[in-house]
Amino acid sequence: MTKVNKTDAEWKAELSPEQYEIMRKKGTERAFTGKYWDNHEEGLYRCAGCKAELFQSTDKFDSGCGWPSFTRTANTEKVEESVDRSHFMTRTEVLCADCGAHLGHVFDDGPRDKGGLRYCINSASIDLEKK
């Protein structure tokens, strides 16, 4: 597994202010505002920070939550999970395993016929490599 190690200054110089806030400071974009929440193009979603393969468009679905939602990861070795106890609740945070970027959260309220998971991901954390 390739680990990306950059200084905070390097990340700040490479990412947009919104990406930096979300990916490095664990922020979030407002619901229904990200570029991919209602996107239906085919392809591979990669980490916006290091280009790791994260999600396939074939696993994307409309969950109604306002963020891009996926039923599974494209590569289980490229996504890590961590307990997030911020905002007076306990959630499961989703991170890029290669660069540590905050991607979003995973919940167990996804489509039951596809495993029951909903990876709720910030558009700013991913880039679509179109098919």
C-alpha positions as CSV (number, residue, x, y, z in Angstrom):
1,M,0.0,0.0,0.0
2,T,1.4,3.4,-1.0
3,K,1.2,6.0,1.8
4,V,1.1,9.7,0.8
5,N,2.9,11.9,3.3
6,K,2.6,15.6,2.8
7,T,2.9,18.6,5.1
8,D,-0.1,20.6,6.0
9,A,1.3,23.5,3.9
10,E,1.7,21.1,0.9
11,W,-2.0,20.0,1.2
12,K,-3.1,23.6,1.6
13,A,-1.2,24.6,-1.6
14,E,-2.6,21.6,-3.6
15,L,-6.2,21.6,-2.6
16,S,-8.9,24.2,-3.0
17,P,-10.0,25.9,0.2
18,E,-13.2,23.8,0.3
19,Q,-11.2,20.6,-0.3
20,Y,-8.7,21.4,2.4
21,E,-11.4,22.1,4.9
22,I,-13.2,18.9,4.2
23,M,-10.4,16.5,3.5
24,R,-7.8,17.7,6.0
25,K,-10.0,19.3,8.7
26,K,-12.9,16.8,8.6
27,G,-15.4,19.4,7.4
28,T,-18.4,18.7,5.2
29,E,-20.2,20.3,2.3
30,R,-23.8,21.4,2.5
31,A,-26.3,18.8,1.3
32,F,-27.4,19.0,-2.3
33,T,-24.5,21.4,-3.3
34,G,-21.6,19.1,-4.3
35,K,-20.8,18.4,-7.9
36,Y,-21.5,14.7,-7.7
37,W,-24.6,14.3,-5.5
38,D,-26.8,14.2,-8.6
39,N,-24.3,13.0,-11.2
40,H,-25.1,9.9,-13.3
41,E,-22.0,9.7,-15.4
42,E,-20.1,6.4,-15.5
43,G,-16.6,5.9,-14.3
44,L,-14.3,5.6,-11.3
45,Y,-14.3,7.9,-8.4
46,R,-10.8,8.6,-7.1
47,C,-9.5,10.5,-4.0
48,A,-9.2,14.1,-4.9
49,G,-5.9,14.3,-2.9
50,C,-3.9,11.3,-4.1
51,K,-6.0,9.6,-6.9
52,A,-6.6,6.3,-5.0
53,E,-9.4,4.2,-6.5
54,L,-12.3,4.6,-4.1
55,F,-15.8,4.0,-5.6
56,Q,-17.4,2.9,-8.9
57,S,-20.3,4.7,-10.5
58,T,-22.1,1.3,-10.8
59,D,-22.3,1.3,-7.0
60,K,-23.7,4.8,-6.7
61,F,-27.3,5.3,-5.8
62,D,-29.7,8.1,-4.9
63,S,-30.2,7.9,-1.2
64,G,-32.0,11.2,-0.9
65,C,-29.4,12.6,1.6
66,G,-27.9,15.2,-0.7
67,W,-24.4,13.7,-0.9
68,P,-23.0,11.1,-3.3
69,S,-23.9,7.7,-1.9
70,F,-22.3,4.3,-2.7
71,T,-23.2,0.8,-1.6
72,R,-19.5,-0.4,-1.4
73,T,-16.0,0.6,-2.1
74,A,-14.1,-0.1,-5.3
75,N,-11.1,-1.3,-3.4
76,T,-11.3,-2.2,0.3
77,E,-7.6,-1.6,0.8
78,K,-8.0,2.0,-0.2
79,V,-10.7,2.9,2.3
80,E,-10.3,3.0,6.1
81,E,-12.9,3.5,8.8
82,S,-12.6,5.2,12.1
83,V,-15.0,6.0,15.0
84,D,-16.2,9.6,14.9
85,R,-17.7,11.0,18.1
86,S,-18.0,14.6,17.0
87,H,-21.3,16.6,17.0
88,F,-22.7,14.7,20.0
89,M,-23.1,11.4,18.1
90,T,-21.2,8.3,17.1
91,R,-20.6,7.6,13.5
92,T,-18.2,5.7,11.3
93,E,-15.9,8.0,9.4
94,V,-14.5,7.0,6.0
95,L,-10.9,7.9,5.1
96,C,-8.6,7.4,2.2
97,A,-6.2,4.7,3.3
98,D,-3.4,6.2,1.2
99,C,-3.4,9.8,2.2
100,G,-5.7,10.0,5.3
101,A,-8.2,12.3,3.7
102,H,-11.6,12.6,5.2
103,L,-14.2,11.4,2.7
104,G,-17.4,11.2,4.6
105,H,-19.2,8.6,6.7
106,V,-20.7,5.1,6.2
107,F,-24.1,4.1,7.6
108,D,-26.0,0.9,7.7
109,D,-29.2,2.2,6.1
110,G,-28.3,1.5,2.4
111,P,-30.1,-0.8,0.0
112,R,-30.6,-4.2,1.8
113,D,-30.3,-6.1,-1.5
114,K,-26.8,-4.6,-2.0
115,G,-25.3,-5.2,1.4
116,G,-27.1,-2.5,3.4
117,L,-24.4,0.1,3.5
118,R,-24.5,3.7,2.5
119,Y,-21.1,5.4,2.0
120,C,-22.1,9.1,2.2
121,I,-19.2,10.9,0.6
122,N,-18.3,14.6,0.1
123,S,-18.1,15.6,-3.6
124,A,-15.1,17.7,-2.8
125,S,-13.2,14.6,-1.6
126,I,-13.5,12.7,-4.9
127,D,-12.8,13.2,-8.6
128,L,-14.7,11.3,-11.3
129,E,-12.5,9.6,-13.9
130,K,-15.1,9.2,-16.7
131,K,-15.5,6.0,-18.6
